[in-house]
């Protein structure tokens, strides 16, 4: 798809009613694609608008106040989200990976009185109700016959009948500014989830302002892969993608990513570093196994020379490589964690641009982002339009906590005034991330405040810095750096290293696990040689068991640390 010489920006929106109105202008363009019985099905924007209004009318006709929604990325989830919120009610997206007990707990905390869910959550929903949750209405996305359960398709029919009978009240609903319409629970990487209160303006301003950093076009197709309950996927893939009139294709699951990228002819992919790094390693291994690494290296050098002469032949030169996942892919938007420079350069060599965004659930989510013409190595970009960034209490190197301010900042935490006061200070959001801003306004992250390891000599260690180095080892899937108090006066840095079974065999040969630990330790010692003494890793755990993570692939550090403590006991 060729870029336009002059970008025509969209009118900014302040609420979801304005977003739905914008959809009407896209008419018969394809809004969604998905696989059903092996065939690709399509839904137009016209149908999408009609279905949103059907859901809204059904909700308006009821006494429902708060609607929880849980399930995979699918069309029913999307129209529930916008149907509920344009009806003036509150939507509560829940993590699809929650346990039954966690579902019960969050339903009680959110005070949801209705839930839209996939059939696999039926037992969890029933159990939650039996334990005192205030759920009056159960709506199943799947075609199930069960007493007390409303089929989603029947909810649509009910809404349609309301419209046909001339009883529609959609246009009469008045949305309120600066009130909660979205309740989102944080991922809980370091502590228990908090309930974030967001207004429609919070999200819509973030969606509107992202276009000035990166534009999506009507001819683009985005793959919806990350869990849609998470604000990064929801705001950027789903809401921003449709704001621009693009097509959203629903991924069938992790193992189908490569096939779905090709089948749907995806041009924009929103992902997290772990997924991108895993894809890169698999393709690199395939190239090495095929004996073509030398050829690819030669072509890369040729491409670099041509680019200096402003000749870009990357898509042609590397077409065989690109075919392994998607030759149509032009850009990858990523966030949630930094990406190592080597991986970024590898994708760039193939002609795939990587653009990073940074933010939190509390900021709807984007605070800063790169753009095609505004990038700097190691940076997380510049603030979005109407967003301010400052560093709180910087040290001699200019490093301090990153604070953000703008129309996208949350209203606060639901029924948690103490946490709200800690997070918000005169409109400034304390992100919990440490970093600095350079002279040109580019923002850099050095580490998570809660993850910083303070040694007994007062030195600060940012685990992510060391994890980057460890993860570069060809057999490493992921790692976690932590501290252990060896004595009252001695703190040692440790690393839990997760290896890929196939890759470690290729690298070291087929050996017992004890041997692997010795060989990995030699690589760690080589990494230590390049670091100051106080950053040296002194102990390692080597395993093939993955670290426990959230659905957005963030490591649950507090869970892993608890495991380590229990192991010692």
Order of alpha helices (4+ residues) and beta strands (2+ residues): alpha-beta-beta-alpha-beta-alpha-beta-alpha-beta-alpha-beta-beta-alpha-beta-beta-alpha-beta-beta-alpha-beta-alpha-alpha-alpha-alpha-beta-alpha-beta-beta-beta-beta-beta-beta-alpha-beta-beta-beta-beta-beta-alpha-beta-beta-alpha-alpha-beta-alpha
